[in-house]
Amino acid sequence: MEETLASIEIIKDNDSYKAKIQSGLGRYVEYENEDFENLLQQVYEDIQEELGTTI
């Protein structure tokens, strides 16, 4: 059975990147960073914290 763990949208807005995360548990958060790799690190840490050892 499939289950959505998180929905992630990443957009480029001028000179920065934005990530919008909606977790399967209903939590919504946005991150913004000028460095794409740092933004991905923030997203990764957020998802890891939310899901714990599930991933």
For each residue, the residues with C-beta under 8 A, 3 or more apart:
1:
2:
3: 24
4: 7 24
5: 23 24 47 51 54 55
6: 21 22 23 24 47 50 51
7: 4 21 22
8: 19 20 21 43 47
9: 19 20
10: 17 18 19 20 39 43
11: 17 18 20
12: 16 17 18
13: 16 17 18 32
14:
15: 34
16: 12 13 32 33 34
17: 10 11 12 13 32 33 34 35 36 39
18: 10 11 12 13 30 31 32 39
19: 8 9 10 30 31 32 39 42 43
20: 8 9 10 11 28 29 30
21: 6 7 8 27 28 29 30 31 43 46 47
22: 6 7 26 27 28
23: 5 6 26 27 28 47 50 51
24: 3 4 5 6
25: 50
26: 22 23
27: 21 22 23 50
28: 20 21 22 23
29: 20 21 46
30: 18 19 20 21
31: 18 19 21 39 42 43 46
32: 13 16 17 18 19 39
33: 16 17 36 38 39 42
34: 15 16 17 38
35: 17 38 39
36: 17 33 39 40
37: 40 41
38: 33 34 35 41 42
39: 10 17 18 19 31 32 33 35 36 42 43
40: 36 37 43 44
41: 37 38 44 45
42: 19 31 33 38 39 45 46
43: 8 10 19 21 31 39 40 46 47
44: 40 41 47 48
45: 41 42 48 49
46: 21 29 31 42 43 49 50
47: 5 6 8 21 23 43 44 50 51 55
48: 44 45 51 52 55
49: 45 46 52
50: 6 23 25 27 46 47
51: 5 6 23 47 48 54 55
52: 48 49
53:
54: 5 51
55: 5 47 48 51
